[in-house]
């Protein structure tokens, strides 16, 4: 569904996440798996090592990229 995903409310400026995410982003999928709940997000992040292919919506635009730790 177009409106489903995880809404990013805030991001710590000094965190790694601050390099990739902005408040208002909606995380749609990680590694091709939809992320509609925080539980799904944690499951995918916990099983995927140290890099993730992420798709998010930012101001109506779809953005895809890879996050590496």
Order of alpha helices (4+ residues) and beta strands (2+ residues): beta-beta-beta-alpha-beta-beta
